[in-house]
Amino acid sequence: MANNKFSKPPLAILTEFKKSQLSLRSFISRYVISPQDIDDVSQETFLRAYKAEIDKDIEHPKAFLFRIAKNLMLSELSRKAHKITDYIEDHVGEEELLNTDNLESDVMAQQKLGIYCEAVASLPTQCRRVVVMKKVYGLQNKEIARRLELSVSTVEKHLTKGIRRLNATITSRYGEQYPARTSTTSKQKGTK
């Protein structure tokens, strides 16, 4: 008798994908902004699940689809975080790199950015999502609340908690150097 994985076509994933496509896209839209990205994650989710079903039976196709989508989005968020860090590092002015007076401050800024990224990664999951959606994607609190199915006040609380933790982490690493630099820039703004 023929092997089971070749004798029956994988239909559970296809059937479940058709049934759950709207809820899956809604789930994806909580984490991904552009409609194109939502389409891409949705399609990639289906393709990966379909390939997996060819090799083995999937007992809970809906849960499997959502787990794949979640993993894809987490990978994408991680990739974008690295992309932002790379962008910042790549776009430091070349003149500034050659200026030895700014070299120390550039190193400090890169260290602070690294600490900031570590601090963001250490936030609780929901708090991290809110902070990333606000600081990286620039979403309004109301939009974040809609996407994460939270109240606006909960989003504000997560933002406050996240920013306090981020500032505390940076301050604990750099002591008084971090706040002093902030006050210096505010003094400069006041004198203009």
C-alpha positions as CSV (number, residue, x, y, z in Angstrom):
1,M,0.0,0.0,0.0
2,A,1.2,3.5,-0.8
3,N,2.6,5.8,1.9
4,N,-0.1,8.1,3.4
5,K,1.7,11.3,2.7
6,F,1.5,10.6,-1.1
7,S,-1.9,9.0,-1.2
8,K,-4.1,11.9,-0.1
9,P,-3.8,15.5,-1.1
10,P,-3.3,18.0,1.7
11,L,-6.7,19.6,2.1
12,A,-7.0,20.5,5.8
13,I,-4.8,23.5,5.5
14,L,-6.4,24.8,2.3
15,T,-9.9,24.4,3.8
16,E,-9.0,26.0,7.0
17,F,-7.1,28.8,5.2
18,K,-10.2,29.6,3.2
19,K,-12.4,29.5,6.3
20,S,-10.1,31.6,8.5
21,Q,-8.6,34.0,6.0
22,L,-10.4,37.1,7.3
23,S,-9.5,36.4,10.9
24,L,-6.0,35.5,10.0
25,R,-5.6,38.8,8.0
26,S,-7.1,40.7,11.0
27,F,-4.6,39.0,13.3
28,I,-1.7,39.8,11.0
29,S,-2.8,43.5,10.7
30,R,-2.3,43.9,14.4
31,Y,1.5,43.7,13.9
32,V,2.0,44.6,10.2
33,I,1.1,48.0,8.8
34,S,0.9,48.0,5.1
35,P,-1.8,46.0,3.2
36,Q,1.0,44.6,0.9
37,D,2.8,43.2,4.0
38,I,-0.4,41.7,5.3
39,D,-0.9,40.0,1.9
40,D,2.7,38.8,1.9
41,V,2.5,37.3,5.4
42,S,-0.8,35.7,4.7
43,Q,0.5,34.1,1.5
44,E,3.7,33.0,3.1
45,T,1.7,31.5,6.1
46,F,-0.4,29.4,3.7
47,L,2.6,28.2,1.7
48,R,4.6,27.1,4.7
49,A,1.6,25.4,6.2
50,Y,0.8,23.7,2.9
51,K,4.4,22.4,2.6
52,A,4.3,21.2,6.2
53,E,1.0,19.3,5.6
54,I,2.6,17.5,2.7
55,D,5.1,15.9,5.0
56,K,2.8,15.3,8.0
57,D,-0.8,15.4,9.1
58,I,-1.7,18.7,10.9
59,E,-4.1,18.0,13.7
60,H,-5.1,21.6,14.4
61,P,-4.8,23.5,11.1
62,K,-6.2,26.8,12.3
63,A,-3.9,27.0,15.3
64,F,-1.0,25.9,13.0
65,L,-1.8,28.7,10.5
66,F,-1.9,31.3,13.3
67,R,1.4,30.0,14.9
68,I,3.1,30.3,11.5
69,A,1.8,33.8,11.0
70,K,2.9,34.8,14.5
71,N,6.4,33.4,13.9
72,L,6.7,35.2,10.5
73,M,5.7,38.5,12.1
74,L,8.1,38.1,14.9
75,S,10.9,37.4,12.4
76,E,9.8,40.4,10.4
77,L,9.8,42.7,13.4
78,S,13.2,41.5,14.4
79,R,14.5,42.1,10.8
80,K,13.0,45.6,10.8
81,A,14.6,46.4,14.2
82,H,18.0,45.3,12.7
83,K,17.3,47.3,9.6
84,I,16.6,50.4,11.6
85,T,19.8,49.9,13.6
86,D,21.8,49.4,10.4
87,Y,20.2,52.4,8.8
88,I,21.1,54.6,11.7
89,E,24.7,53.3,11.7
90,D,25.0,53.7,8.0
91,H,23.8,57.2,7.8
92,V,26.1,58.8,10.3
93,G,27.8,61.6,8.3
94,E,31.2,60.6,6.9
95,E,32.6,64.0,8.0
96,E,31.5,63.2,11.6
97,L,33.3,59.8,11.4
98,L,36.6,61.6,10.5
99,N,36.2,64.2,13.2
100,T,38.0,62.9,16.2
101,D,36.1,65.3,18.5
102,N,32.9,63.5,17.6
103,L,34.3,60.0,17.6
104,E,33.7,59.5,21.4
105,S,30.2,60.9,21.2
106,D,29.5,58.6,18.2
107,V,30.7,55.6,20.1
108,M,28.5,56.6,23.1
109,A,25.5,57.1,20.8
110,Q,26.0,53.6,19.3
111,Q,26.3,52.1,22.7
112,K,23.2,53.9,23.9
113,L,21.3,52.6,20.8
114,G,22.5,49.1,21.5
115,I,21.3,49.4,25.1
116,Y,18.0,50.9,23.9
117,C,17.5,48.0,21.6
118,E,18.3,45.5,24.4
119,A,16.0,47.4,26.7
120,V,13.1,47.2,24.2
121,A,13.7,43.5,23.7
122,S,13.5,43.0,27.5
123,L,10.1,44.7,27.9
124,P,7.0,42.5,28.5
125,T,5.5,41.3,25.2
126,Q,2.4,43.6,25.1
127,C,4.4,46.6,26.4
128,R,7.1,45.9,23.7
129,R,4.5,45.7,21.0
130,V,2.9,49.0,22.0
131,V,6.3,50.8,22.2
132,V,7.5,49.4,18.9
133,M,4.3,50.4,17.1
134,K,4.5,53.9,18.6
135,K,8.3,54.5,18.3
136,V,9.2,52.5,15.2
137,Y,6.0,52.7,13.1
138,G,4.8,56.1,14.4
139,L,1.2,54.9,15.0
140,Q,-1.3,56.9,17.0
141,N,-2.4,55.5,20.4
142,K,-6.0,55.0,19.0
143,E,-4.6,52.9,16.0
144,I,-2.5,50.8,18.3
145,A,-5.5,50.2,20.6
146,R,-7.5,49.1,17.6
147,R,-4.9,46.7,16.3
148,L,-4.1,45.1,19.6
149,E,-7.7,45.2,20.8
150,L,-6.9,47.2,23.8
151,S,-8.4,50.4,25.3
152,V,-6.5,53.7,24.6
153,S,-5.8,54.1,28.3
154,T,-4.2,50.6,28.4
155,V,-2.0,51.6,25.4
156,E,-1.0,54.8,27.2
157,K,-0.2,52.8,30.4
158,H,2.0,50.4,28.4
159,L,3.8,53.4,26.7
160,T,4.4,55.1,30.0
161,K,5.6,51.9,31.6
162,G,7.8,51.0,28.6
163,I,9.4,54.5,28.3
164,R,10.1,54.6,32.0
165,R,11.8,51.2,31.8
166,L,13.8,52.2,28.8
167,N,14.9,55.5,30.4
168,A,15.7,53.7,33.6
169,T,17.8,51.1,31.8
170,I,19.7,53.8,29.9
171,T,20.2,55.9,33.0
172,S,21.4,52.9,35.0
173,R,24.0,52.1,32.4
174,Y,25.2,55.7,31.8
175,G,24.4,57.3,35.2
176,E,24.1,61.1,35.0
177,Q,25.6,61.3,31.5
178,Y,22.3,60.5,29.7
179,P,20.1,63.1,31.5
180,A,22.9,65.7,31.3
181,R,23.0,65.4,27.5
182,T,19.2,65.8,27.3
183,S,19.3,68.9,29.4
184,T,22.1,70.3,27.3
185,T,20.1,69.9,24.1
186,S,17.1,71.6,25.8
187,K,19.3,74.5,26.9
188,Q,20.5,74.9,23.3
189,K,17.0,75.0,22.0
190,G,16.0,77.6,24.5
191,T,18.9,79.9,23.5
192,K,18.0,79.9,19.8
